[in-house]
Amino acid sequence: MSRTLLLRLASIIVGLAVPLLLLEAGFQLLPVTSGPWVDLVTAEQPVARFQPDSSFTWSMFATMEHARHGRTNNAGFIAPIDYVPAAQRAPDAPPVIAVVGDSFVEALMVPLEDSFVSRLRARVGHRGNVYGFGISGAPLSQYLVWAEHARRLYTPDMLVVSVVSNDFDESLRDLKLANDPGSSRGFHYFVERDDQLELALVENRPSFGRRLARSSALIRYFYMNAGLRPDATLLSRLGLVRGADEPGDSRPMTARERHLRHLFPVQEFEVLAEREKASRRAVDRFLAELPTRAGLAPDRIVLTIDALRIAILHPALAQQTAQSLFGRLRFYLIERARTAGFTVIDLDPPMRAFARETGLPVELADDYHWNGHGHRIVADEIGRSAAFRRLFDAEVSTPRRSPDDTDGTRLAR
């Protein structure tokens, strides 16, 4: 190879490398998502959790909105306190409440102190402990694993399970892998074996390439924040295929409906009848196993069921939303759970009343997760439940507002 050609190649490499290095240096200074990362999850270490005692930065969208800086605790979950195993607590230690769920328990979208888990912890104070177990993307099937993990390690006196719209069909492994394989790693799902639903683990073994890519702020930005991935998501963004949130027909959408479709997954608007039967079986299996795995009687297990928030935002879609997959399954879950003796909190009435009385939303303006108002409502409803009042007196069960708390988003200590 001639010296001239070598010099040209070197110039091209330098010309490409220098801008990339400058971009990398710049993005290292920005709140690009840098975790939290799910730890190794295998048959030998089967409980999903984040890497414990690790700092992280988290943000949403290409504009890096809702930036949060935090740290996971000793148990590998997002909390300002470490979790103390039952074996290390005194015999007369105060009661423990375990809370399991997905991103609504993880609650990275709001300040840590605004989450309903933190609000319950503030309400209880020194009279008890509240331990949260939540990772984005987890379904009902995974909640069984965390309930059992909490029982074995922390022996809680009460369990709260946060149920939201995508918890049902995403509990079925084949459906989950077909629709969203990337977020399934580390969780347990229901699989069909001998006409029975059983739990099966999808392991999380981060490859060397994935671990290496995480060290680059530029790669994390394009993959985690901008969502530019080499799949249908990228093709949709480039306009080469129709996105999942675009309707299949040519009917024009109003700006309001387009906004709702942006906020909520498209299946919220669809009946998806072919999934309903399988999802009902998942609900039945979940309710049948939950008391044993949690080691608690059903009346000491609180199920919070998210509201039909599309119908709250847009009443014209009330009938369509009620007949959607979530609308039908939430009704089925509420009915079966109450019959089985569980404490059920239907969040639709209080969230609907709040929106009607204040004119304020209970979700973020650019995302379907609850805002501070939504989390406060959830904490208040749990505090009013008989299961909570059996553990704590009326003073603790009633929220106390700070004097300068005009919107009811902070609790007095």
C-alpha positions as CSV (number, residue, x, y, z in Angstrom):
1,M,0.0,0.0,0.0
2,S,1.5,3.4,-1.0
3,R,2.3,6.1,1.5
4,T,-0.2,8.4,-0.2
5,L,-3.0,5.9,0.3
6,L,-2.1,5.3,3.9
7,L,-2.1,9.0,4.6
8,R,-5.6,9.3,3.0
9,L,-6.9,6.5,5.1
10,A,-5.4,8.0,8.2
11,S,-7.0,11.3,7.4
12,I,-10.4,9.7,6.9
13,I,-10.1,7.8,10.2
14,V,-9.0,11.0,12.1
15,G,-11.7,13.0,10.4
16,L,-14.4,10.6,11.6
17,A,-12.9,9.9,15.1
18,V,-12.3,13.5,16.2
19,P,-16.0,14.6,15.8
20,L,-17.2,11.4,17.5
21,L,-14.8,11.9,20.4
22,L,-16.0,15.5,20.8
23,L,-19.6,14.4,20.7
24,E,-18.9,11.7,23.3
25,A,-17.2,14.2,25.6
26,G,-20.2,16.6,25.2
27,F,-22.8,13.9,25.9
28,Q,-20.9,12.8,29.0
29,L,-21.8,16.1,30.5
30,L,-25.5,15.8,29.7
31,P,-28.1,13.8,31.7
32,V,-28.1,10.9,29.3
33,T,-29.6,7.7,30.7
34,S,-26.9,5.7,32.5
35,G,-29.0,3.1,34.3
36,P,-30.2,1.8,36.5
37,W,-29.2,-1.5,34.9
38,V,-30.8,-4.8,35.7
39,D,-28.3,-7.1,37.4
40,L,-27.5,-10.7,36.2
41,V,-30.6,-12.8,36.5
42,T,-30.1,-16.6,36.0
43,A,-31.5,-19.9,37.3
44,E,-29.0,-19.6,40.1
45,Q,-29.9,-16.0,40.8
46,P,-33.5,-15.8,39.7
47,V,-34.8,-12.6,41.3
48,A,-34.7,-9.5,39.1
49,R,-33.2,-6.5,40.6
50,F,-30.9,-3.6,39.6
51,Q,-27.2,-3.6,40.3
52,P,-27.1,-2.8,44.1
53,D,-25.5,0.2,45.6
54,S,-25.0,1.9,42.2
55,S,-25.4,5.5,41.1
56,F,-27.4,6.3,37.9
57,T,-28.8,9.1,35.8
58,W,-32.1,8.6,34.0
59,S,-34.0,10.8,31.6
60,M,-36.7,10.5,28.9
61,F,-36.9,11.2,25.2
62,A,-34.3,12.8,22.9
63,T,-34.7,16.0,24.9
64,M,-33.7,14.3,28.1
65,E,-36.8,15.3,30.0
66,H,-37.5,14.4,33.6
67,A,-33.8,13.9,34.4
68,R,-33.2,12.1,37.7
69,H,-30.0,11.3,39.5
70,G,-30.3,8.5,42.0
71,R,-28.8,5.4,43.6
72,T,-30.0,1.9,44.1
73,N,-30.0,0.5,47.6
74,N,-28.4,-2.6,49.1
75,A,-31.3,-4.8,47.8
76,G,-30.9,-3.5,44.2
77,F,-34.1,-1.4,44.1
78,I,-34.6,2.4,44.0
79,A,-35.1,3.6,47.5
80,P,-33.5,6.2,49.9
81,I,-33.1,3.5,52.6
82,D,-31.5,0.0,52.8
83,Y,-33.8,-3.0,53.3
84,V,-33.2,-4.9,56.5
85,P,-33.8,-8.7,56.3
86,A,-36.1,-10.2,58.8
87,A,-33.3,-12.2,60.3
88,Q,-31.5,-8.9,61.3
89,R,-34.6,-7.2,62.8
90,A,-35.5,-7.3,66.4
91,P,-38.5,-9.4,67.5
92,D,-40.5,-6.3,68.3
93,A,-39.5,-4.5,65.1
94,P,-42.3,-2.4,63.5
95,P,-44.3,-3.9,60.7
96,V,-43.1,-4.0,57.1
97,I,-45.2,-3.3,53.9
98,A,-43.9,-4.7,50.7
99,V,-44.9,-3.0,47.4
100,V,-44.4,-4.7,44.1
101,G,-45.1,-3.4,40.6
102,D,-43.5,-2.1,37.4
103,S,-42.4,1.4,36.4
104,F,-45.2,2.8,38.5
105,V,-43.4,1.5,41.6
106,E,-40.0,2.2,40.2
107,A,-41.3,5.7,39.6
108,L,-38.3,7.2,37.8
109,M,-40.6,9.7,36.1
110,V,-41.3,11.7,39.3
111,P,-39.0,13.0,42.1
112,L,-38.3,10.1,44.5
113,E,-40.1,11.8,47.3
114,D,-43.3,12.1,45.2
115,S,-43.7,8.4,44.5
116,F,-46.6,6.6,46.3
117,V,-44.0,4.3,47.9
118,S,-42.1,7.2,49.4
119,R,-45.4,8.9,50.5
120,L,-46.4,5.7,52.3
121,R,-43.0,5.6,53.9
122,A,-43.3,9.2,55.0
123,R,-46.8,8.6,56.4
124,V,-45.6,5.6,58.4
125,G,-42.5,7.3,59.7
126,H,-40.7,5.3,62.5
127,R,-43.8,3.1,63.1
128,G,-43.0,0.8,60.2
129,N,-41.1,0.3,57.0
130,V,-42.1,0.3,53.3
131,Y,-40.0,-1.7,50.9
132,G,-40.6,-1.2,47.2
133,F,-39.8,-3.9,44.5
134,G,-40.4,-2.4,41.0
135,I,-38.7,-2.5,37.6
136,S,-40.1,-1.1,34.4
137,G,-41.7,-3.8,32.2
138,A,-42.5,-6.3,34.9
139,P,-45.9,-8.1,34.6
140,L,-48.2,-9.9,37.0
141,S,-46.1,-13.1,36.6
142,Q,-43.0,-11.3,37.9
143,Y,-44.9,-9.9,40.8
144,L,-45.4,-13.4,42.1
145,V,-41.6,-13.8,42.2
146,W,-41.0,-10.6,44.1
147,A,-43.8,-11.4,46.5
148,E,-42.1,-14.7,47.3
149,H,-38.7,-13.0,47.5
150,A,-40.2,-10.4,50.0
151,R,-41.7,-13.2,52.1
152,R,-38.5,-15.2,52.3
153,L,-36.2,-12.3,53.1
154,Y,-38.3,-9.7,54.7
155,T,-41.5,-11.4,56.0
156,P,-43.8,-8.4,55.3
157,D,-47.0,-7.9,57.3
158,M,-48.8,-6.5,54.3
159,L,-48.4,-6.6,50.5
160,V,-49.4,-4.0,47.9
161,V,-49.5,-4.9,44.3
162,S,-49.8,-2.1,41.7
163,V,-51.7,-3.4,38.6
164,V,-51.7,-1.3,35.4
165,S,-52.9,-1.7,31.9
166,N,-50.0,-3.8,30.3
167,D,-49.7,-6.3,33.2
168,F,-52.1,-8.9,31.8
169,D,-51.1,-10.1,28.4
170,E,-47.5,-9.2,29.0
171,S,-47.5,-12.0,31.7
172,L,-47.6,-14.5,28.8
173,R,-44.1,-15.2,27.6
174,D,-44.9,-15.9,23.9
175,L,-46.9,-12.7,23.6
176,K,-44.3,-10.7,25.4
177,L,-41.4,-12.0,23.3
178,A,-43.4,-11.5,20.1
179,N,-44.2,-7.8,20.9
180,D,-41.3,-6.5,23.0
181,P,-38.4,-8.9,23.4
182,G,-35.9,-6.3,24.4
183,S,-37.6,-5.4,27.7
184,S,-38.3,-9.0,28.7
185,R,-34.9,-10.0,30.1
186,G,-34.7,-10.9,33.7
187,F,-38.4,-11.5,34.3
188,H,-40.6,-14.6,34.9
189,Y,-43.5,-15.2,32.6
190,F,-46.4,-17.7,32.3
191,V,-45.9,-20.6,29.8
192,E,-48.3,-23.3,28.9
193,R,-47.2,-26.8,30.2
194,D,-49.6,-29.7,30.4
195,D,-52.7,-27.4,30.2
196,Q,-51.4,-25.4,33.1
197,L,-49.7,-22.0,33.3
198,E,-46.3,-22.2,35.0
199,L,-43.6,-19.6,35.6
200,A,-40.5,-19.6,33.3
201,L,-37.5,-17.3,33.5
202,V,-36.1,-15.3,30.6
203,E,-32.5,-14.8,31.9
204,N,-30.6,-11.6,31.8
205,R,-27.0,-12.1,30.9
206,P,-25.6,-8.9,29.5
207,S,-23.0,-9.6,26.8
208,F,-19.6,-8.0,26.7
209,G,-20.8,-5.9,23.8
210,R,-23.8,-4.5,25.8
211,R,-21.7,-3.8,28.8
212,L,-19.1,-2.0,26.6
213,A,-21.8,0.0,24.8
214,R,-23.1,1.2,28.2
215,S,-19.8,3.0,28.8
216,S,-20.5,5.4,25.8
217,A,-22.8,8.3,26.5
218,L,-23.3,8.8,22.8
219,I,-24.5,5.2,22.2
220,R,-26.7,5.4,25.3
221,Y,-28.3,8.6,24.1
222,F,-29.3,7.2,20.7
223,Y,-30.4,3.9,22.1
224,M,-32.0,4.8,25.4
225,N,-33.1,8.4,24.9
226,A,-33.7,8.9,21.2
227,G,-34.9,5.3,20.8
228,L,-33.1,4.8,17.5
229,R,-32.7,1.0,17.5
230,P,-32.1,-1.3,14.5
231,D,-35.6,-2.6,14.5
232,A,-39.1,-1.6,13.4
233,T,-39.0,1.4,15.8
234,L,-36.1,2.9,13.7
235,L,-37.9,2.0,10.4
236,S,-41.0,3.7,11.7
237,R,-39.2,6.8,12.7
238,L,-37.6,6.9,9.2
239,G,-41.1,6.6,7.7
240,L,-40.3,3.2,6.0
241,V,-43.0,1.3,7.9
242,R,-46.1,2.3,9.9
243,G,-45.5,2.7,13.6
244,A,-47.4,0.7,16.2
245,D,-49.2,3.9,17.4
246,E,-50.5,4.7,13.9
247,P,-54.0,3.5,13.0
248,G,-54.4,0.9,10.3
249,D,-57.2,2.7,8.5
250,S,-57.2,6.1,6.8
251,R,-59.6,7.7,9.3
252,P,-58.2,11.1,10.3
253,M,-57.6,11.6,14.0
254,T,-58.3,14.7,16.0
255,A,-55.4,16.3,17.8
256,R,-56.8,15.1,21.1
257,E,-57.0,11.5,20.0
258,R,-53.5,11.7,18.5
259,H,-52.2,13.0,21.8
260,L,-53.9,10.1,23.7
261,R,-52.5,7.6,21.3
262,H,-49.1,9.1,21.9
263,L,-49.5,8.9,25.7
264,F,-51.1,5.4,25.9
265,P,-50.2,2.1,24.1
266,V,-52.3,1.5,21.1
267,Q,-53.7,-1.7,22.6
268,E,-55.6,0.5,25.1
269,F,-57.9,1.4,22.2
270,E,-58.2,-2.1,20.8
271,V,-60.4,-5.1,22.0
272,L,-57.7,-7.7,21.0
273,A,-60.3,-10.4,21.8
274,E,-57.8,-13.2,20.8
275,R,-55.7,-12.3,23.9
276,E,-58.5,-12.0,26.4
277,K,-59.0,-15.7,27.2
278,A,-55.3,-16.3,27.7
279,S,-55.0,-13.1,29.8
280,R,-57.9,-14.2,32.0
281,R,-56.1,-17.5,32.7
282,A,-53.0,-15.4,33.7
283,V,-55.2,-13.4,36.1
284,D,-56.6,-16.6,37.7
285,R,-53.2,-18.1,38.1
286,F,-51.8,-14.9,39.6
287,L,-54.7,-14.7,42.2
288,A,-54.4,-18.4,43.1
289,E,-50.7,-18.3,43.7
290,L,-50.3,-14.8,45.3
291,P,-51.3,-15.6,49.0
292,T,-49.0,-18.6,49.2
293,R,-46.1,-16.9,47.6
294,A,-46.6,-13.8,49.8
295,G,-47.3,-15.8,52.9
296,L,-50.2,-13.6,53.7
297,A,-54.0,-14.0,53.8
298,P,-55.8,-12.3,50.9
299,D,-57.3,-9.6,53.1
300,R,-53.7,-8.5,53.9
301,I,-52.9,-8.1,50.2
302,V,-53.9,-4.8,48.6
303,L,-54.4,-4.7,44.8
304,T,-54.4,-1.2,43.4
305,I,-56.0,-1.2,39.9
306,D,-55.1,1.7,37.6
307,A,-58.0,4.0,36.4
308,L,-59.4,4.0,32.9
309,R,-57.4,7.2,32.4
310,I,-58.1,7.6,28.7
311,A,-61.8,7.9,29.5
312,I,-61.0,10.5,32.1
313,L,-59.0,12.6,29.7
314,H,-61.5,12.1,26.8
315,P,-65.0,11.1,27.9
316,A,-66.1,10.5,24.3
317,L,-63.8,7.4,24.4
318,A,-65.4,6.0,27.6
319,Q,-67.3,3.1,25.9
320,Q,-64.4,2.2,23.7
321,T,-61.9,2.3,26.6
322,A,-64.2,0.2,28.8
323,Q,-64.4,-2.5,26.1
324,S,-60.6,-2.5,25.4
325,L,-58.4,-5.3,26.6
326,F,-57.5,-3.4,29.8
327,G,-61.0,-2.3,30.4
328,R,-62.4,-5.8,30.2
329,L,-59.5,-7.4,32.2
330,R,-59.5,-4.9,35.0
331,F,-63.2,-5.6,35.5
332,Y,-62.5,-9.3,35.5
333,L,-59.6,-8.9,38.0
334,I,-61.5,-6.7,40.3
335,E,-64.5,-9.1,40.4
336,R,-62.4,-12.2,40.9
337,A,-60.1,-10.6,43.5
338,R,-62.9,-9.3,45.6
339,T,-64.6,-12.7,45.5
340,A,-61.4,-14.3,46.7
341,G,-61.1,-11.9,49.7
342,F,-58.3,-9.6,48.5
343,T,-58.4,-5.9,49.4
344,V,-59.1,-4.2,46.0
345,I,-58.6,-0.5,45.4
346,D,-60.2,0.7,42.2
347,L,-58.3,3.9,41.4
348,D,-60.8,5.0,38.8
349,P,-63.3,6.8,41.1
350,P,-60.8,8.8,43.1
351,M,-58.7,9.8,40.0
352,R,-61.9,10.7,38.1
353,A,-63.1,12.8,41.1
354,F,-59.8,14.6,41.3
355,A,-59.8,15.4,37.6
356,R,-63.4,16.6,37.8
357,E,-62.9,18.8,40.9
358,T,-59.5,20.3,40.0
359,G,-59.3,20.1,36.2
360,L,-55.8,18.7,36.6
361,P,-54.4,15.5,35.1
362,V,-53.0,12.6,37.1
363,E,-50.4,11.7,34.5
364,L,-47.5,13.5,33.0
365,A,-48.2,15.8,30.1
366,D,-45.8,13.9,27.8
367,D,-46.1,10.4,29.2
368,Y,-48.8,8.1,30.6
369,H,-47.2,7.4,34.0
370,W,-48.7,9.1,37.0
371,N,-47.5,12.5,38.0
372,G,-47.3,13.7,41.6
373,H,-51.0,14.0,41.9
374,G,-51.6,10.5,40.7
375,H,-49.1,9.1,43.2
376,R,-50.6,11.1,46.0
377,I,-54.0,9.6,45.2
378,V,-52.7,6.1,45.3
379,A,-50.9,6.6,48.6
380,D,-54.1,8.2,50.1
381,E,-56.3,5.3,49.0
382,I,-53.9,2.7,50.4
383,G,-53.8,4.6,53.6
384,R,-57.6,4.4,53.9
385,S,-57.7,0.7,53.3
386,A,-58.6,-1.7,56.1
387,A,-55.4,-3.7,55.6
388,F,-53.4,-0.5,56.3
389,R,-55.5,0.6,59.2
390,R,-55.0,-2.7,60.9
391,L,-51.3,-2.1,61.0
392,F,-51.3,1.6,61.9
393,D,-53.6,3.9,63.8
394,A,-56.0,6.5,62.4
395,E,-53.4,9.3,62.7
396,V,-51.0,7.4,60.4
397,S,-53.8,6.4,58.1
398,T,-54.8,10.0,57.5
399,P,-52.5,12.1,55.3
400,R,-51.2,15.3,56.9
401,R,-50.3,18.1,54.6
402,S,-47.5,20.6,55.0
403,P,-48.8,24.2,55.7
404,D,-47.4,25.4,52.3
405,D,-48.6,22.4,50.4
406,T,-51.1,24.1,48.1
407,D,-51.5,21.2,45.7
408,G,-51.4,18.3,48.1
409,T,-48.1,16.8,46.8
410,R,-46.1,16.8,50.0
411,L,-46.6,15.2,53.4
412,A,-45.7,16.7,56.7
413,R,-43.2,14.6,58.6
